[in-house]
Amino acid sequence: PRRLTHKQFMDRFTDLEMQAVLTLVAQSTAMRTWWTRFEKAQHVNLTDYATQAGVQTLEIAGVLAEGRAAEVLAP
């Protein structure tokens, strides 16, 4: 599916990845802004530019291993 609940989306990350995401969100204003928008959304659309950019940023920041962004965003 391209449209997920927040839980379905978050379940795509391992526990360690989620811990790293939350740490980055606490340290980065840009990531905190992205995360706040994510939390306020009614659903998560995997084809939405903001979703894709945020997940790819997590990989670039080293929160996700190389190739994980594509796995997280896969339908």
Steps between C-alpha positions, in 0.01 A plus 500: 500500500607858434289647780578380852395568855771646721544163671537319168762751391691489828494119493718519188788613724687278745499596867860619473417709195204659679720584798750665266219687319366638828850604607552685172158664528595627847828644368397647164249778445453396137427138594278611789294704250468197269406274792238744628336510158512121492330480839227747399417323172198270491695241304842449344520494122814324373489695172483840672811707439533596869483136608761395247731792574479442875579130476784563256638763738502237775718281278731788406536587871605141572192421706404239243750269331567543129203370302257506792318813378393312187384206713300723733337679206423185300128425456 
